């Protein structure tokens, strides 16, 4: 004779406990899978960000080389504009006479002629 014979409440209670344990274990396993998935996803995103960062900060990276070219062209343009400005100032100085009677338009016309405009 077992302890459950003649006691249906124990059978029902045992079934409830087993069902509750099964549900709790399933929830725990589900939670662990969710957390593990999040951690793996986070690691993959971090690796991708790291690769982009390294590509833009290492001299061998494509992003780094593109940035270098852009910077170089901007610096070249600034230097060229500065040289042109200096050239125009020198020409304007040579176009101006010492009497200080020339107008801005007369000096500008002289500068444009010398620059071939």
Buried (B, 14 or more C-beta within 10 A) or exposed (E): EEEEEEEEEEEEEEEEEEEEEEEEEEEEEEEEEEEEEEEEEEEEEEEEEEEEEEBBEEEEBEBBEEEEEEEEEEEEEEEEEEEEEEEBEEBBEEBBEEEEEBEEEEBBBBBEEBEEE
